[in-house]
């Protein structure tokens, strides 16, 4: 792999190097269905690491390493009504933070800790949805749906990086959507 293709936003941002990527893991999925109800639970454990010998002499977590991931969901159907919900949780993504002495003297170069040696906060999102279908004539149908994404309005930081503004190092957080309602109408004929 090349360093440029991995989305580094730390001390390797402008580095051109080749390296190795390894990924080991385990995944478990349990799905149970009943006449009107379907439920599932999934868990995965992964160990994703890089080795860029020219940049850093040890393996370190990849930018995409989510060590633990847990999903829980279910759908309930009754006549023309369908309700569903899902809970998604995973450990925070690896990140690299500046040292306490963050700028090189006389330059605007940030001094970082070892690559991906810290993690963002864990990610948590609960989603709910409801859909109802009306049959109008023969094969004509009208579907109406409403969904609520991130019902708990969690502030999930999905990426973080640092930049120099003036003479200060500023952290920039990129967050997932907060509470987001959606509606849909579908007419089939």
Secondary structure, 3 states (H helix, E strand, C coil): CEHHHHCCCCCCCCCCCECEEEEEEEEEEEEEECCCEEEEEEEEEEEEEEECCCCCCCCEECCCCCCEEEEEEEEEEECCEEEEEEEEEECCCEECCEEEEEECCCCCCEEECCCCCEECCCEEEEEEEEEEEEEEECCEEEEEEEEEECCCCCCCEEEEEEEEECCEEEEEEEECCCCEEEEEEEEEC
